[in-house]
Amino acid sequence: MVGPKSCELTGITFAPDDKTMFVDVQHPGEEGDSHFPNNSSRPRSSVLMITREDGGVIGA
């Protein structure tokens, strides 16, 4: 998994049914290279929730 420049991907975990994965994106763009998650003037840490389009188990 790859995140925005200058970030840390942490806290990867799954929901009990393995159909949702959560990923924390910390400190994106502190060096001024990125404006994750949008073009605001201040980069923000975020939590992503990832699911499959068909609602199935992640990795299956």
Residue, then its C-alpha position, 0 to 999 in steps of 0.5 A: m500500500v502506498g500513501p501520499k508523499s511524506c506520510e506514515l501508513t499505520g493502524i491497518t486493521f479489519a472489521p470482524d467480518d473482514k469486509t472492511m479495512f481501516v488504514d490511518v494516514q499520519h502526517p501527510g505532507e508536513e514538508g510542504d510536498s503534499h496537501f492530502p486529502n485535498n488542496s487545502s492549505r493545511p495537510r490533515s491526518s485521515v482514516l480510510m475505510i476500504t471495501r470491495e465493490d461487490g461487498g465481499v471479503i477483503g483479500a478473497 
